[in-house]
Each structure stands twice: as C-alpha cells, then as structure tokens.
Amino acid sequence: MIRAVIFDKDGTLHDTEKVYHRAWRQAAEQTGVPRIMEFVALCTGTNFARTEQLWQEFYGDAFAFCPFWELRNKIYDDMIEAEGLPIKKGAYELLDYLKQNGYKIGLATSTNAPRVDRHLVKSDMKKYFDAIVTGDTVSRGKPAPDIFLIAAERLGIEPAECMGVEDSFNGVRAVRAAGMYTVMAPDMIAPTKEILELADACVDELGQIISILENMKGTQEI
C-alpha cells in the first residue's frame, strides 16, 4: 500500500543536474582542479558533509574544498538567475495527481534549505509538499537512508507505505535502504545493473509514475 511519495529535488523534479555539471566544470577550470567529473560521479545526490568527506578522500590536501564549493555555488546560482529554473517533464502532472488523489508528498533533498526554499517558490512547487527535509538537517547524506526515514516520519507514514523517487545512484541506494518502494527516474547517468536491481521501477519521465500508482490501486486504499 503506497500512501506517500517522497521526491528528490535536483535531477528529479528540477532539471538542474546539467546546470550543476556546468558549474562544477567552470569552477574546476578557474581553480585548476583536475578530474572533476570523476569526483562529481561519486558525490552526485549526497549532501555537503558527505561531499566534503569524499573530496578529502579523492583529493587529499591538494585542493581546499570550502572555497571551491562556494565558487561552484556562486556559478550555479548565477546560471539559474540568468537562465531560469528548468523543470523535469511530467513533474507538475504527477504532483497534481498526487494531491488530487490524497497521497502525502514529501521532499528529501541533499540541497541546503535556503536554496531549496528559493527554488520551490520559484517553481511554484512549495504548496504541494507536506514535509520537506534538506541536506543540511542530516549528518549522514545519501546513500544513507536517514533523510528518507525522517521525511516519512514527518509525514506520519511508515516507510513501507512510501514510494521514493530518485535520479541518482546514491539516491536510489538511500530509498532502498529506507525500505521504500524505489523508483528511479534517470537523469544524466544511465542506471547500472546493480541500480536496476535495487529499483522496483525505472521510468523515462515522471508522468509514468501515475500509471504505476493506478496499477497498485487494486490492492491499496488511500
């Protein structure tokens, strides 16, 4: 029985991972940091604390993390301000369906609270969410399940009655570890065999999740 759907934000609802990748590259070009996209592949989907830990493991003391992170964020924010906030196909359709059919809706994003709030207001999505958990409120980022478990708790729904929707490998691992029905909506990286085995479903765009939920209705009550 699925009674709640919990979303990631970047790359899942907002089509912003491409923008982040551009910002990572520009920051690396300006600072001389090598192999940046190899590093990005490791940290995509996780929060600041976990990213900082991975940076230390990947680069050691060769490059300072915090100044680079601040530069990347400034470049990213400038891009969004200049170009607008891109939205993933089917996002509003799915959110409207969930509201109209009585599902609880949560957000479990590794992005920090101020940026999340700005983007939800900018995209007129804030009104949909019954619970929002951001990356700066958990010590263990994805792939740890903490952020999804907190979101389920705030929604008042057992994890087994939640669907988690993610685009990143770290996110899919987190949803599965939380014991939720796991849906992957791939963004920039195609799922591996391991990730497909962790996911209960894989969709090309968010609107397809409506069909999954409709097919489940024979065995659940909302």
Salt bridges, closest charged atoms under 4 A:
ASP8 OD1 - LYS142 NZ 3.11
ASP10 OD1 - LYS9 NZ 3.08
ASP15 OD1 - LYS18 NZ 2.97
ASP15 OD1 - LYS88 NZ 3.71
GLU38 OE1 - ARG35 NH2 3.13
ASP77 OD2 - ARG115 NH2 2.96
ASP77 OD1 - ARG118 NH2 3.73
ASP78 OD2 - LYS74 NZ 2.82
GLU83 OE2 - ARG22 NH2 2.71
ASP117 OD1 - LYS126 NZ 2.40
ASP124 OD2 - LYS127 NZ 3.07
ASP130 OD1 - LYS99 NZ 3.47
ASP146 OD1 - ARG140 NH2 2.80
GLU161 OE1 - ARG3 NH1 3.16
GLU166 OE2 - LYS142 NZ 2.59
ASP187 OD1 - LYS18 NZ 3.48
ASP187 OD1 - LYS88 NZ 2.78
GLU194 OE1 - ARG173 NH2 3.03
GLU197 OE2 - LYS193 NZ 2.49
ASP200 OD2 - ARG176 NH2 2.68
GLU214 OE2 - LYS217 NZ 2.98
